[in-house]
Amino acid sequence: MTRSLSILDAACLVLTAGEPQDKAERAFAVAKAWRAGDYRLPDRGEASHPPATPARPAQPELVVPGLVPRRRLTSAKGRFALMHAVAHIEFNAIDLAFDMVARFGADPRLSEDERRDFISDWITVGEDEARHFQMIRKRLTELGGDYGDLPAHNGLWDAAMDTSDDLAARLAIAPMVLEARGLDVTPGMIEKLKSVEDFESVAVLEVIYEEEVAHVGAGARWFKVLSAYEGQDPEPYFQTIVRERFKGGLKLPFNIQARLKAGMKPSLYQPLAVKS
């Protein structure tokens, strides 16, 4: 490994890995090498060239959201379908984190120390997401299948790519809307799985839930930094971005306590609420 390779280019190595295990292993390797000082910190404004669409495996088949199977959790097939959907979210989340590094890690508004901290935060998030994906994939095999056995949709990545031109918008939509939604819905999923005594799946989701609070928190923290550079009040700035860039508003109910732990006050997002 040589320090002549920028961390921006190293992050692209994760994005260009198509097979699930390869992508996860590259995420771990890039994170380890970054912490060891093996990659160069990019210069302010340095160009990067992340792919518009990350490499993907042949399966799962990507379909419109309405065609993704939904089944009752009282059946084994239903529990498998739920965990498969979560696996797909976590697989996409690996790419979201490393795209954040590749696309925005040299943002000219950030000082050298801020660039290093920003990259370290999102490398850590990507490493977590890779570990989450492997945990869920192991659970899928215990349930008799594997990731790719069911169709999935590309809505998460499509929403993120709508913000590929602006770091503040990416922070607002990816961690502060999409991942924050996970904080809202995961406790209910956990309770339903407990009711059918699928405690193995519960254990996996509990780990993911606790660690996702920090991921949303990283988004909220860096959004405040960018807001300050833009001379914006974070709350109305966030609300303006979401109204312009996210379709449909934010669904109730909100997990207010988890969002507070992540640094998101209710006054930030409640004006955007819509009933499901």
N, C-alpha and C positions, 0 to 999 in steps of 0.2 A: 504494500500500500504506500502511496506517495502523497504528500501534502499538496502536490500540484493539482490533485483532483478536488474540485469544489464540492461542498456538501450539496449544492444545488444539483449537480450532475449525479451525485451518489443517490439523492432522493429519486431521481428519474430511473435509476436501476430498479427500484421497487415498483414504480409505476409500469415499467415495461415487462415485468414478470407476470405471465398469464396464469400459470398453474397455481392453485391455492397454496400448496405447501411451499413452493418456491417463493411466492410473494411473502409469506410469513417469515421464512428463513432469511430472505434478503432484508426484511425490516429489522430483524434481530441483529443481523450482521452490520448493517449501516449504523444502528444505534450504538452498538459496542465500539465500532471503529471511530465514530464521532467523539465518544467520551474519551477514547484513547488519544485523541488529537491527530488522527490519521487523515482528516479531511481539512481542506483550507476553508476558512471563513470567507464568504464572498465580499467583494468590494461593494460599497454603496452604489446601488443602481446597476450592478452587474447583470448582464442579460442571462436568461435561462430559457430552456426550450422544452418544457414538460409536454408530453403528448396531450392532445385535446381529449382523448379517451384512453384510459389505461388498458393494458392488455387484460383480456378476460379468458377464462376457460371455455371450452365448447359447451359445457353444461354448468349452471342451469340455463334453460331456455328463457330468454327475456321476453315478457309479454306485457300487455297493458295491465295496470293494477287490478282491474276488475276480474281478470282471469287467473289471478293467483289463488290457489285453493285455500279455503277456510273451513275448518272442521271443528266440531265440539271437542273440548279437552277431555271429555269423559272417555274418548277412544284413544288407543295407541296411535292411530293415524293422525288424530287431531293434535296430540302432543308433539309428534314428529313434525307436523306442518308448522306449528308455532316455533319450534326450535330451528327449523330450516329457515324461516323468515328472519329470525334473529341472526343466524349465521350469515345470511346475505347482507344484512345491515352492517355487521362487524367487518365482513370482507371489504365492503365499500368504504368503511371508515378507515381502514388501513390506507387506502389510496387518498382519501380526503386529507389525512394528516400529512402524508408525504408530498401531496400536491401543494399543500399550504407552504411547506418548506421550499419546494422547487420553484413555485410561482412567485412567492412573496418574501423569501428569505433575504433578499437584497434590497428590500424596499428603501428608497433613498431618504425617507423621512426618519428612519431609525438610525441611531448612533451605533458605533461598533459594538458597545456592550449590549445595547438593546437587540441588535441583530443576533448576537450570540445567544442571548437569553430566549429570544423568540424561537430560534431554530431548536434550541435544547428543549423547550416546552413541547413543540409539535413533534419532535423526534420521540420524546417520551410518550406522547399520546399515541403515535403510530405503533410504537412497540407494545403498548398496552392493548391496542386494538388487535394486533397480530396474536397476542396471547389469548385474548378473549375468543377470537375466531377458532383457535386450536382447541380451546376448552369446549366450545359448542360442537365443533366437529367430532370430538371424541364422544360427546353425549349422543350425537346423531348415530354414530356407529353402534353404541350401546342399545339404541332404539331400533336397530336393524337396517339402517340405511347410511346415506352419506350426503354431503353437500353436493348439490347438482341434481338430486333425484326428483325435485319438484320445480316447476316454473317459478320465476321470480320477476320482479320489475325493476326498472332503472330509474325510478322516480327520485331517489336520493341523489344520485350522481347528476341527473338532469338539473335538479334544483341548485346544486352546488355550482355547476358550470354556468348558470345564469349570472354568477358573480365572479367569473374568472378575470374580469377587467379591473376589479377594485378590492383592495384588502379589507377595508371597513365593511363593505357589503358582504364579503365572504365570511368574515367573523360574525356578522349579525345573523346571516341565514344558516350557515352550517352548524357551528356549535350552539348559538344562542336561540335558534328556533328549532332546527331539526333534532339536535342532540338533547336539547332541553325537553322536547316532547317525549323522549325516552324516559326522562326522570318522572314525567307525569304518568305514563302508562305501565312502567315496569312493576311497581308495587302491586297493581291489580293482577297482572300476569302471575306474579309470585303467589298471591293468595289463591288464585284459581288452581294453580299447580299443587299447592298444599292441600286443597280440598279433595284432590284426586290422589293424594299421597305420592306424587312424583317428586320426592325430596331430592333426588339426584339433580334434576333439572333446576329445582329451587336453589340449590347450592351454587350452581353456575351463575344463575341470574343475579343472585345476591352479590356475588363478587363484582360482576359487571356494573350493577347499579351503583355500588359504593364508589367505584373508580370513575364512573362517568360524571359524577359530581365535579371532580377535579378537571375533567376535560371541558365541561361547560364553563367552569371557572376560568380556565385559561382563555377561552374565547371572550368572556366578559371583561377580563383584566386587560387584554390587548385592545379590545374595542375602546376602552376608556383612554388608552394611550393614543390611539389613532384619532379619537374625537378631540383630544387636546391639541394635537398637531393641526387638525383641521379647524380649530377655533369653534368647535361645536359643543353644545350641551348634550351629553350622551343620551339622555332619555328621548327628547324629540328627534334627535338624529337617528337613533335606532328605529323609532316608530316610522319616520319618513322612509327609511331604507326598506323596512319590511312591507310597508304599503306599496312601494314601487316595485319590489323585487320578488315578493312571495305571494302566491295565489291563494286566496281563500281565508286569510286571517288565521288566528291562533285558536285552536280548539280547547274548550273547557272540558273537564276541570283542570286546574293547575296544581302541581305539587309545590305549594308555596314554600314549605320548609326546606325542601331539597334545593329549590331555586335560590333561596336566601343563602344557603351554604355555598352556592356557586357564585355569589355576589350579584344576583339579579333581584332587585327589589320589585314588588308587585306593581308599583307605579311605572316601571319600565315597560311591562308587557300587557298589563290588564286592559289598557285602552284599545288593544288590538284583538280582544277576545271575541269569538263568535261561538254560538251554540253548535254542538255537533249535529 
